[in-house]
Amino acid sequence: MSRVGRFGARLVDVPASLAPVTAIAPGEAAPGATDLTPRAVDAVWRAVEDLYRSGAYPGIAFCLRRDGVTVLDRTLGHARGNGPDDPHDAERVLMTPDTPVCLFSASKAVTAILVHKLAEEGGIDLDAPVARYLPEFAGRGKARTTIAEVLSHRGGFPLFQAPDDDAPTETLLDWDRCIELICGAPPTHRRAPRMAYHAITGGFVLAEVIRRVTGGEFTDYLDSRLRRPLGMRHFTFGLPEGERDAVARNYTAGQPVRFPLTLAVKRALGAPFEEVVDISNHDAFMRAVVPAGNLYATAEELSRFYQMLLDEGEYEGRQVLSPATVRRAVKPAVRLRFDHTLMIPMRYSEGLMLGANPFGLYGPLSARAYGHLGFMNILGWADPSRRLAASLLVTGKALLGGHLVALGELLTTIAWQCR
């Protein structure tokens, strides 16, 4: 049964004992397989449990690699049936390490790496204008915008604005319509590129460049360059029909999103907060390909992706990306500065969100870390300083609430225990 917290927060029912809602993958390494002590590993897991106890997440999946060894690969809670608004008698299906979860904006990291791979193969020049490969993009003052600027959120078209007679969520699931609208829109800032997170728009443009240059589908390029070389089961944009029954359901949770945050969220995503959460659970969303927002993966798969980057593009003896490609992909493209979409200071590489000192997206003293955030509190990242690759997948979409304190404590615990 769900519960209501302070100030009307929508929370899930959390049992006194977490053992019945905990699942552990068989691939976890035995204690002592790395230089992390059992006590350090236990401290990290207790912090994950504390995050679950905040009540904002019906399901959590967490995976942590140290020196390439999986020390934690576990889930907590339910894939569906224990959401804040679910009826008391709803069937509860446990979350497991094999449960695919929508990564939302954490998907952008994968799209960006595919663009870097295409550059490695000689298909594109990252410093060339987008319009060289997508001619219709040049209209309305965007002729000089480069692929590198789009990757680092300086493309000048951060907002997705559908006409009033278009249904926002339906438009987001129509690839060709999105490309038409983005190419036909003027930049929001015509002078020097201004940093503003491209929540939806950049992904479509980058993926369309891949389609135009390769002559094939964006998903085929993902499959041949990353998914199959990394041995992934899921790791797809959208989900095949036969796998949709196993997917984790997304829920609106935490404090109600109120004005003026409602306007800021709608401005960035192109649709109201709760509408975005709702549409993500529909078959139409899982059939579609949204390059900035609907990659499905397990926590272990996302951690595996970042471990490959940490290993300079190598996976199980195979060079998936060249070391030079990885170095450019993770290199800072802009110093810490104000992001005009997210309304907070951010650091970006050409495609990834970077950590910061003294405290950043991936915890304290994380300036060398790189990864990406997903809607809301989904994280995948690598930290060369701590020799770790980690992922945190959550199904509660909570913008504000006490869970943020627990999230900060988890990131801090990982940072200190993995020194």
C-alpha positions in Angstrom: 0.0 0.0 0.0 1.4 3.4 -0.9 1.6 6.2 1.6 1.5 10.0 1.7 4.5 11.8 3.1 5.1 15.4 4.2 3.6 18.1 2.0 1.7 15.6 0.0 4.6 13.6 -1.2 3.5 10.4 -3.0 5.6 7.5 -1.7 5.6 3.7 -1.9 5.1 1.1 0.7 8.5 0.1 2.2 8.6 -3.2 4.2 10.4 -3.3 7.5 12.7 -6.0 6.2 14.1 -5.5 2.7 15.2 -9.1 2.2 12.0 -10.2 0.5 12.3 -7.3 -2.0 16.0 -7.7 -2.7 17.4 -9.7 -5.7 21.2 -10.4 -6.2 22.6 -11.3 -9.6 24.7 -14.5 -9.7 27.5 -12.6 -11.4 28.5 -10.7 -8.3 32.1 -11.3 -7.3 33.0 -12.9 -4.0 34.2 -10.6 -1.2 37.9 -9.9 -1.6 37.9 -10.1 -5.4 39.0 -6.5 -5.5 40.8 -4.2 -3.1 37.4 -3.0 -1.8 36.9 -4.5 1.6 33.6 -6.3 2.4 32.9 -3.5 4.9 33.2 -0.9 2.1 30.9 -2.9 -0.2 28.4 -3.3 2.6 28.5 0.5 3.3 27.7 1.2 -0.3 24.8 -1.2 -0.4 23.4 0.1 2.9 23.3 3.6 1.3 21.4 2.1 -1.6 18.9 0.6 0.8 18.6 4.0 2.6 17.7 5.5 -0.8 15.0 2.9 -1.3 13.7 3.6 2.2 13.1 7.2 1.2 9.9 5.9 -0.4 10.3 7.7 -3.7 11.2 4.7 -5.8 9.1 1.6 -6.4 12.1 -0.1 -7.9 15.9 0.4 -7.8 18.6 -1.4 -9.8 22.3 -0.8 -8.9 25.5 -2.1 -10.3 29.1 -1.2 -9.3 32.3 -2.3 -10.9 35.7 -1.8 -9.5 38.7 -2.5 -11.7 36.3 -4.2 -14.1 35.0 -6.6 -11.4 31.3 -6.5 -10.6 31.1 -6.1 -6.8 27.4 -5.2 -6.6 24.6 -6.1 -9.0 21.3 -5.9 -7.1 17.8 -4.7 -7.2 15.3 -3.5 -4.6 11.5 -3.2 -4.8 9.1 -3.9 -7.5 9.0 -3.6 -11.3 5.3 -2.8 -11.0 2.5 -3.0 -8.6 3.8 -0.9 -5.7 3.5 2.5 -7.2 2.3 5.5 -5.2 -1.1 5.4 -6.9 -1.5 1.6 -7.3 -4.4 0.0 -5.6 -3.7 -2.0 -2.5 -4.7 -5.3 -4.2 -2.5 -4.7 -7.3 -0.3 -7.6 -8.3 3.3 -6.9 -7.3 6.1 -8.1 -9.5 9.6 -8.0 -8.0 12.4 -6.1 -9.7 15.3 -8.3 -10.7 18.7 -7.6 -12.1 17.4 -8.8 -15.5 14.5 -6.3 -15.5 14.9 -3.7 -18.4 14.5 -0.1 -17.4 14.0 3.0 -19.6 17.1 5.2 -19.2 15.4 8.4 -20.4 18.0 11.0 -20.9 20.8 8.7 -19.8 20.3 7.3 -23.3 22.0 10.4 -24.7 25.4 9.1 -23.8 24.9 6.1 -26.0 23.8 8.2 -29.0 26.8 10.5 -28.5 29.2 7.6 -28.4 27.7 6.2 -31.7 28.3 9.6 -33.3 32.0 9.5 -32.1 32.2 6.0 -33.5 31.0 7.2 -36.9 33.7 9.9 -36.8 36.3 7.2 -35.9 35.2 5.3 -39.1 35.6 8.4 -41.2 31.9 8.9 -41.9 31.7 12.4 -40.4 33.8 15.2 -39.1 32.7 16.3 -35.7 33.9 19.8 -36.3 31.9 20.1 -39.5 28.4 21.8 -39.7 25.5 19.5 -39.2 24.1 20.8 -42.5 26.9 19.1 -44.4 25.1 15.8 -43.6 21.6 17.1 -43.0 21.1 20.0 -45.5 17.6 21.0 -44.4 19.1 21.8 -40.9 20.8 24.9 -42.4 17.6 26.9 -42.5 16.6 29.7 -40.2 20.2 30.6 -39.2 21.7 27.2 -38.2 24.0 26.7 -41.1 27.2 27.0 -39.1 26.2 24.9 -36.1 28.6 22.0 -35.8 28.1 18.4 -34.7 30.5 19.1 -31.8 28.4 22.0 -30.6 25.2 19.8 -30.7 27.1 17.1 -28.7 28.1 19.7 -26.0 24.7 21.4 -25.8 25.8 24.5 -27.6 23.8 23.9 -30.7 21.3 26.8 -30.1 18.1 24.7 -30.4 17.5 23.3 -26.9 13.7 23.5 -26.9 11.3 21.3 -28.7 8.3 23.4 -29.7 5.5 21.6 -31.4 2.7 23.7 -33.0 -0.5 24.1 -30.9 -2.4 21.7 -33.1 0.2 18.9 -32.5 -0.2 16.6 -29.5 3.2 17.0 -27.8 3.7 13.4 -26.7 2.4 12.0 -30.0 4.8 14.3 -31.9 7.8 13.1 -29.8 7.1 9.6 -31.0 7.1 10.6 -34.7 10.7 10.7 -35.9 10.1 12.4 -39.2 7.9 15.1 -37.8 10.5 15.8 -35.1 13.2 16.2 -37.7 11.0 18.5 -39.7 10.2 20.7 -36.7 13.8 20.9 -35.5 15.2 21.8 -38.9 12.5 24.4 -39.5 13.0 26.1 -36.1 15.3 29.1 -35.6 18.1 29.0 -33.0 17.2 30.5 -29.7 20.5 32.4 -29.5 21.9 33.7 -32.7 25.3 35.0 -31.6 28.0 33.0 -29.8 26.8 29.5 -28.9 25.1 29.5 -25.5 25.2 26.4 -23.3 21.6 25.1 -22.8 20.8 21.4 -22.3 19.1 19.9 -25.5 16.7 17.6 -23.7 15.1 16.1 -26.8 16.2 18.0 -29.9 19.9 17.1 -30.0 19.3 13.4 -30.0 17.1 13.4 -33.0 19.5 15.5 -35.0 22.6 13.4 -34.1 20.7 10.1 -34.9 19.4 11.5 -38.2 23.0 12.3 -39.2 23.9 8.7 -38.5 21.0 7.5 -40.7 21.9 9.9 -43.6 25.6 9.0 -43.6 25.2 5.2 -43.1 22.1 4.7 -45.3 20.7 2.4 -42.6 18.6 2.6 -39.5 20.0 4.3 -36.4 19.1 1.2 -34.4 21.1 -1.1 -36.8 24.1 1.1 -36.2 23.7 0.7 -32.4 23.3 -3.0 -32.8 26.4 -3.6 -34.9 28.7 -1.1 -33.1 27.8 -1.4 -29.5 25.0 -3.8 -28.6 26.4 -7.0 -30.1 30.1 -6.2 -29.5 29.3 -5.7 -25.8 27.2 -8.8 -25.6 24.1 -7.0 -24.4 20.7 -8.7 -24.1 18.7 -5.5 -24.0 20.4 -2.1 -24.7 17.9 -1.2 -27.4 16.0 2.0 -28.2 12.4 0.9 -27.7 11.6 -2.7 -26.7 10.6 -5.7 -28.8 6.9 -6.6 -28.2 7.8 -9.9 -26.6 9.8 -8.2 -23.9 7.5 -5.4 -22.9 5.7 -7.4 -20.2 9.0 -7.6 -18.3 9.8 -3.9 -18.4 9.9 -1.8 -15.2 6.9 0.6 -15.0 7.6 4.3 -14.4 5.7 6.2 -11.7 5.2 9.8 -10.7 6.4 10.1 -7.1 7.8 12.4 -4.5 6.5 16.0 -4.0 3.9 17.2 -6.5 5.5 19.3 -9.2 4.1 22.7 -8.9 4.4 26.1 -10.5 6.9 27.5 -11.6 8.7 24.1 -11.9 5.8 22.8 -14.1 6.6 25.4 -16.7 10.4 24.7 -16.6 9.9 21.0 -17.0 7.3 21.4 -19.8 9.7 23.9 -21.6 12.6 21.4 -21.5 10.7 18.2 -22.3 8.0 19.6 -24.6 5.2 18.1 -22.4 3.9 18.2 -18.8 5.8 16.2 -16.2 3.1 13.6 -15.5 2.2 13.2 -19.1 5.8 12.3 -19.9 5.8 9.7 -17.2 2.5 8.3 -18.3 3.4 8.0 -22.0 6.6 6.1 -21.1 4.5 3.2 -20.0 2.5 2.8 -23.2 3.2 0.5 -26.1 3.5 3.4 -28.5 6.6 4.7 -26.5 8.2 1.3 -26.5 7.6 0.9 -30.2 9.2 4.2 -31.0 12.8 5.2 -31.2 13.6 8.4 -29.2 17.4 8.8 -29.5 17.6 11.2 -26.5 15.3 9.2 -24.3 14.2 5.6 -24.6 17.1 3.2 -24.5 16.2 0.2 -22.4 18.9 -1.6 -20.4 19.7 -3.3 -17.1 21.9 -1.7 -14.5 24.6 -4.2 -15.3 24.5 -3.4 -19.0 24.8 0.3 -18.4 27.7 -0.3 -16.1 29.3 -2.5 -18.7 29.1 0.3 -21.3 30.9 2.7 -18.9 33.5 0.1 -18.0 34.3 -0.2 -21.8 34.9 3.6 -21.9 37.0 3.3 -18.7 39.1 0.7 -20.4 39.7 3.0 -23.4 37.2 1.3 -25.7 38.2 -2.3 -25.0 35.8 -5.1 -24.0 36.9 -8.7 -23.5 40.0 -8.2 -25.7 38.1 -6.5 -28.5 38.6 -2.9 -29.4 35.0 -1.5 -29.6 36.2 2.1 -29.8 39.7 3.4 -30.4 41.4 5.0 -27.4 41.6 8.3 -29.3 37.8 8.2 -29.8 37.2 7.7 -26.1 39.6 10.4 -25.1 37.8 12.9 -27.3 34.4 11.8 -26.1 35.2 12.3 -22.4 37.4 15.4 -22.7 35.8 18.6 -21.3 34.3 20.7 -24.0 33.2 23.6 -21.8 34.2 24.6 -18.4 31.7 24.8 -15.5 29.1 27.3 -16.5 25.4 28.1 -16.2 23.1 25.9 -18.2 20.2 28.0 -19.5 17.9 25.0 -19.7 18.7 23.1 -16.4 19.2 26.5 -14.6 22.3 25.1 -12.8 26.0 25.1 -13.4 27.1 22.2 -15.6 30.2 20.7 -17.3 29.9 18.8 -20.6 32.2 16.9 -22.9 31.1 16.2 -26.4 28.2 14.1 -25.4 28.6 13.4 -21.6 27.9 15.1 -18.4 31.0 15.7 -16.3 31.6 15.6 -12.6 33.0 18.6 -10.6 34.9 19.6 -7.5 34.2 20.0 -4.7 30.9 18.2 -5.4 29.4 17.3 -8.7 26.8 15.1 -10.3 28.7 11.9 -9.3 29.5 13.0 -5.7 32.4 14.8 -4.0 35.7 15.3 -5.8 34.4 13.9 -9.1 36.0 16.2 -11.6 37.4 13.3 -13.7 34.1 11.4 -13.7 31.9 11.3 -16.8 28.4 9.8 -17.5 24.9 11.0 -17.9 21.7 11.7 -15.8 18.3 10.4 -16.7 14.8 11.5 -15.7 14.8 11.5 -12.7 17.9 10.4 -10.7 18.9 7.7 -13.2 22.7 7.7 -13.4 25.4 5.9 -15.3 29.0 7.0 -14.9 32.7 6.1 -14.9 35.2 7.6 -12.5 38.9 7.0 -13.6 40.1 8.4 -10.2 38.3 5.6 -8.4 38.6 3.0 -11.1 34.8 2.4 -11.0 31.9 2.1 -13.4 28.5 2.4 -11.9 24.8 2.7 -12.7 21.7 3.6 -10.7 18.3 2.9 -12.3 15.1 4.1 -10.6 11.5 3.9 -11.5 10.1 6.7 -9.4 10.1 10.1 -11.1 10.5 12.4 -8.2 11.7 15.9 -8.8 11.7 17.1 -5.2 11.7 15.4 -1.8 13.8 13.8 0.9 15.1 11.2 -1.5 17.6 13.8 -2.7 19.3 13.8 0.6 19.6 10.0 0.5 20.9 10.2 -3.1 23.6 12.6 -2.1 24.6 10.3 0.8 24.8 7.4 -1.6 27.1 9.2 -4.0 29.2 10.4 -1.1 29.5 6.9 0.3 30.6 5.5 -3.1 33.2 8.2 -3.4 34.7 7.7 0.0 34.5 3.9 0.1 36.1 3.6 -3.4 39.1 5.9 -2.9 
